């Protein structure tokens, strides 16, 4: 079974944004966001995480807003429509 993930950019209060994949979009009732493969926007490691950490859970109270990046399928569809 192939697990589909959604790439998110979390904009944290007072910190640089964090990119990672999520299994589902956060809902309005969620109190935290769980992301896989957390990293900086430039792809580098986050200095405050221990080595080999692959999953981080951020409380919603630390998140200003979340960007949702399009999947490859979405990008192909948008590209086709724009052409």
PyMOL commands that set and color helices and strands:
alter all, ss='L'
color gray80, all
select helices_A, chain A and resi 60-62+72-82
alter helices_A, ss='H'
color red, helices_A
select strands_A, chain A and resi 6-12+18-22+32-40+55-59+63-68
alter strands_A, ss='S'
color yellow, strands_A
deselect
rebuild
show_as cartoon
